[in-house]
Amino acid sequence: MSQLTEIQQQILSRSRNSINGTKKFINRLKRLLPVSYKQSIKQKLKPLLMLKTRIELLTVGMHPLAQDWCSRGINVHRIYLEQFLQSFASDIKGHCLEFQEDSYTSHYGSGRVTKLDILNKEQAHSNATIIADLTQPNSLPSNTFNCIICTYVLHLIPEIDRTIAELYRILKPGGVLLVAVPDITINHSVYNELWRFTKRGLYFLLAKSFKPENITMKTYGNSLVAAGELRGMAAFDFTSTQLNYNDPRFAVIVCARAVKSN
């Protein structure tokens, strides 16, 4: 019996080695394939992958598909955020300000950006060119920036009114604030999130500093995508039609363009 067990273990070991070798070969082959070819294959397999996701949803019960949303692919709200920034890319020019890192300014500002500052309130942040807390007295000069990109920041700040007033102050006359905040989404406790925003709520806060006629509001999402976001589904789990259908009652993300008066 022990001899049989040893033989079985040898067979299992060879099988594992064979499987691992095959996986390594496939991964090497994937790296050699052109990106366009891999994208074509992925698109052709998308209906099957979407079906697989929906079957998985039936088996996970009350839990989401993943604890780390990014592990399954690009987040839905990231797709929407980039759609928003693309639609107002022409505003990203001149002297720009972004929070924590250059996530979007250089990409969407292309050759229009003449200077970029990165703001963080923590001294140790390696990417920061400006260390300041907008909820406290600071030395940032007024009328400085042509464009400020403030994405997924306001929901972390207790003193939202003070922050928006500061953003208005440091914008140049005619300068543009591009802001994005979450509405229906997971609450990541590790980030100490404080708020969620409706379209009307964000507009109300911005209108305290910006003239109402200078504020353009945008919402992204619908009931299907919002439910999927809460269940851990990624952007690839939806068709383009499903992603692009907009129902403000179930916004995943709320965005605004606010212009400082001349």
C-alpha positions as CSV (number, residue, x, y, z in Angstrom):
1,M,0.0,0.0,0.0
2,S,2.9,2.3,0.9
3,Q,4.6,1.5,-2.4
4,L,1.4,2.3,-4.3
5,T,1.2,5.6,-2.4
6,E,4.8,6.4,-3.3
7,I,4.1,5.7,-7.0
8,Q,1.0,7.9,-6.9
9,Q,3.0,10.7,-5.3
10,Q,5.6,10.4,-8.1
11,I,2.8,10.5,-10.8
12,L,1.3,13.6,-9.0
13,S,4.6,15.3,-8.8
14,R,5.3,14.7,-12.6
15,S,1.8,15.9,-13.4
16,R,2.3,19.1,-11.4
17,N,5.7,19.7,-13.1
18,S,4.0,19.2,-16.4
19,I,1.2,21.5,-15.7
20,N,3.6,24.2,-14.3
21,G,5.7,23.8,-17.4
22,T,2.7,24.2,-19.6
23,K,1.6,27.4,-17.7
24,K,5.1,28.9,-18.1
25,F,5.1,28.1,-21.8
26,I,1.7,29.7,-22.2
27,N,2.7,32.8,-20.2
28,R,5.9,33.1,-22.4
29,L,3.8,32.8,-25.5
30,K,1.4,35.5,-24.2
31,R,4.3,37.9,-23.8
32,L,5.4,37.3,-27.4
33,L,2.0,37.9,-28.9
34,P,1.2,41.4,-30.2
35,V,-1.0,43.5,-27.9
36,S,-3.6,43.9,-30.7
37,Y,-3.8,40.1,-31.1
38,K,-4.3,39.5,-27.4
39,Q,-7.0,42.2,-27.2
40,S,-8.7,40.5,-30.2
41,I,-8.7,37.2,-28.4
42,K,-10.0,38.8,-25.2
43,Q,-12.8,40.4,-27.0
44,K,-13.8,37.2,-28.7
45,L,-13.8,35.4,-25.3
46,K,-15.7,38.2,-23.6
47,P,-19.2,36.6,-23.8
48,L,-17.8,33.5,-22.1
49,L,-15.9,35.5,-19.5
50,M,-19.1,37.5,-18.7
51,L,-21.1,34.2,-18.4
52,K,-18.4,32.8,-16.1
53,T,-18.6,36.0,-13.8
54,R,-22.4,35.6,-13.5
55,I,-22.1,32.0,-12.6
56,E,-19.5,32.9,-10.0
57,L,-22.0,35.5,-8.5
58,L,-24.4,32.6,-7.9
59,T,-21.8,30.7,-5.9
60,V,-20.2,33.4,-3.7
61,G,-23.4,34.1,-1.7
62,M,-23.3,37.3,0.2
63,H,-19.6,38.0,-0.4
64,P,-18.2,40.0,-3.3
65,L,-16.2,38.3,-6.1
66,A,-13.0,39.7,-4.7
67,Q,-11.8,41.7,-1.7
68,D,-9.4,43.7,-3.9
69,W,-11.4,45.1,-6.8
70,C,-8.3,45.7,-8.9
71,S,-7.4,42.0,-8.9
72,R,-10.2,41.3,-11.4
73,G,-9.3,44.1,-13.9
74,I,-9.9,47.8,-14.4
75,N,-12.5,49.2,-12.0
76,V,-15.8,50.5,-13.4
77,H,-15.3,53.9,-11.7
78,R,-11.9,54.2,-13.3
79,I,-13.4,53.8,-16.8
80,Y,-16.0,56.5,-16.0
81,L,-13.4,58.8,-14.5
82,E,-11.3,58.6,-17.6
83,Q,-14.3,59.3,-19.8
84,F,-15.0,62.4,-17.8
85,L,-11.4,63.7,-18.0
86,Q,-11.3,62.9,-21.7
87,S,-14.4,64.9,-22.3
88,F,-12.8,68.0,-20.7
89,A,-9.2,67.3,-21.7
90,S,-8.9,70.7,-23.4
91,D,-9.1,72.3,-19.9
92,I,-6.0,70.6,-18.8
93,K,-3.4,73.1,-19.8
94,G,-0.9,75.7,-18.5
95,H,0.0,75.4,-14.8
96,C,-1.8,72.4,-13.4
97,L,-2.2,70.9,-9.9
98,E,-3.0,67.3,-9.1
99,F,-3.1,65.4,-5.8
100,Q,-0.6,62.8,-4.7
101,E,0.7,61.9,-8.1
102,D,0.6,62.6,-11.8
103,S,-2.2,60.1,-12.6
104,Y,-4.0,62.1,-15.3
105,T,-2.5,65.5,-16.0
106,S,0.3,64.5,-18.3
107,H,-1.8,61.9,-20.1
108,Y,-4.8,64.1,-20.8
109,G,-3.0,67.4,-20.9
110,S,-0.6,66.2,-23.6
111,G,1.6,69.1,-24.8
112,R,-0.7,71.7,-23.3
113,V,0.7,71.5,-19.7
114,T,3.5,74.0,-19.1
115,K,4.0,73.2,-15.4
116,L,2.7,70.5,-13.0
117,D,2.6,70.6,-9.3
118,I,1.7,67.6,-7.1
119,L,0.1,68.4,-3.7
120,N,0.2,66.3,-0.6
121,K,-0.2,67.3,3.1
122,E,2.4,64.8,4.2
123,Q,6.1,65.8,4.1
124,A,7.3,62.2,3.4
125,H,5.4,61.9,0.1
126,S,8.1,61.4,-2.5
127,N,6.1,62.7,-5.5
128,A,4.9,66.0,-3.9
129,T,6.2,69.3,-5.1
130,I,3.9,71.2,-2.7
131,I,3.3,70.2,1.0
132,A,0.1,71.8,2.3
133,D,-3.2,71.1,4.0
134,L,-6.0,72.9,2.3
135,T,-8.1,72.7,5.4
136,Q,-5.6,74.7,7.4
137,P,-3.9,78.1,6.9
138,N,-1.2,77.7,4.2
139,S,1.2,79.7,2.0
140,L,-0.2,78.7,-1.4
141,P,-0.5,81.9,-3.4
142,S,-4.0,82.9,-4.8
143,N,-4.7,82.9,-8.6
144,T,-2.0,80.4,-9.4
145,F,-3.3,77.4,-11.4
146,N,-5.0,77.1,-14.8
147,C,-6.4,73.7,-14.0
148,I,-6.8,71.6,-10.8
149,I,-7.6,67.9,-11.1
150,C,-9.2,66.7,-7.8
151,T,-10.3,63.1,-8.2
152,Y,-11.4,60.9,-5.3
153,V,-10.1,63.3,-2.7
154,L,-13.1,65.2,-1.2
155,H,-14.6,62.0,0.3
156,L,-11.6,61.7,2.5
157,I,-11.7,65.3,3.9
158,P,-13.7,66.4,7.0
159,E,-13.8,70.1,6.1
160,I,-15.1,69.9,2.5
161,D,-16.3,73.5,2.4
162,R,-12.9,74.8,3.4
163,T,-11.2,72.7,0.9
164,I,-13.4,73.8,-2.0
165,A,-13.0,77.4,-1.0
166,E,-9.2,77.0,-1.1
167,L,-9.3,75.3,-4.5
168,Y,-11.3,78.3,-5.8
169,R,-8.8,80.7,-4.2
170,I,-5.7,79.2,-5.8
171,L,-7.3,78.9,-9.3
172,K,-6.5,81.6,-11.7
173,P,-9.5,83.6,-13.0
174,G,-10.9,81.5,-15.8
175,G,-9.2,78.4,-14.3
176,V,-11.0,75.1,-14.2
177,L,-11.5,72.6,-11.4
178,L,-12.2,69.0,-12.5
179,V,-13.5,67.0,-9.6
180,A,-14.7,63.5,-9.2
181,V,-16.3,61.8,-6.2
182,P,-17.9,58.4,-5.4
183,D,-21.6,57.8,-5.0
184,I,-22.5,54.1,-5.1
185,T,-19.4,52.1,-4.3
186,I,-17.6,50.0,-1.7
187,N,-16.5,51.7,1.5
188,H,-12.8,51.0,1.8
189,S,-12.2,51.4,5.6
190,V,-8.4,51.3,5.0
191,Y,-8.7,54.8,3.4
192,N,-10.7,56.3,6.2
193,E,-13.5,57.4,3.8
194,L,-16.0,59.8,5.2
195,W,-18.5,60.8,2.5
196,R,-20.5,59.8,-0.5
197,F,-22.0,62.4,-2.9
198,T,-25.1,62.7,-4.9
199,K,-25.1,65.0,-8.0
200,R,-27.2,67.6,-6.1
201,G,-25.0,67.4,-3.0
202,L,-21.7,68.0,-4.9
203,Y,-23.4,70.9,-6.9
204,F,-24.5,72.4,-3.6
205,L,-21.0,72.4,-2.2
206,L,-19.4,73.8,-5.3
207,A,-22.0,76.5,-5.6
208,K,-20.8,78.0,-2.3
209,S,-17.6,79.1,-4.0
210,F,-18.3,78.9,-7.8
211,K,-21.1,80.7,-9.6
212,P,-23.9,78.2,-10.4
213,E,-23.7,79.0,-14.1
214,N,-20.0,78.1,-14.1
215,I,-20.7,74.5,-12.9
216,T,-21.2,71.6,-15.2
217,M,-22.3,68.3,-13.5
218,K,-21.9,64.8,-14.9
219,T,-23.0,61.4,-13.6
220,Y,-21.9,57.9,-14.7
221,G,-23.5,54.6,-14.1
222,N,-26.8,52.8,-13.8
223,S,-28.5,50.2,-11.5
224,L,-26.8,47.2,-13.2
225,V,-23.3,48.6,-13.1
226,A,-23.8,50.0,-9.6
227,A,-24.9,46.6,-8.3
228,G,-22.0,45.0,-10.1
229,E,-19.5,47.5,-8.6
230,L,-20.7,46.5,-5.1
231,R,-20.4,42.8,-6.0
232,G,-16.8,43.2,-7.1
233,M,-17.3,43.1,-10.9
234,A,-14.8,44.8,-13.1
235,A,-15.4,46.9,-16.2
236,F,-14.7,43.9,-18.4
237,D,-17.7,42.1,-16.9
238,F,-20.0,44.5,-18.8
239,T,-20.8,45.3,-22.4
240,S,-20.1,48.8,-23.7
241,T,-23.9,49.4,-23.9
242,Q,-24.3,48.5,-20.3
243,L,-21.4,50.7,-19.2
244,N,-22.5,53.7,-21.2
245,Y,-26.1,53.7,-20.3
246,N,-26.6,56.6,-17.8
247,D,-29.2,56.6,-15.0
248,P,-28.4,59.4,-12.5
249,R,-30.5,57.7,-9.9
250,F,-27.8,55.0,-9.6
251,A,-24.6,57.0,-10.2
252,V,-21.3,55.1,-9.5
253,I,-19.4,58.3,-9.8
254,V,-20.3,62.0,-9.8
255,C,-18.1,64.6,-11.6
256,A,-18.1,68.3,-12.1
257,R,-16.3,71.0,-14.1
258,A,-16.3,74.3,-12.2
259,V,-14.8,77.5,-13.7
260,K,-13.5,80.4,-11.6
261,S,-15.0,83.7,-12.7
262,N,-12.8,86.2,-14.5
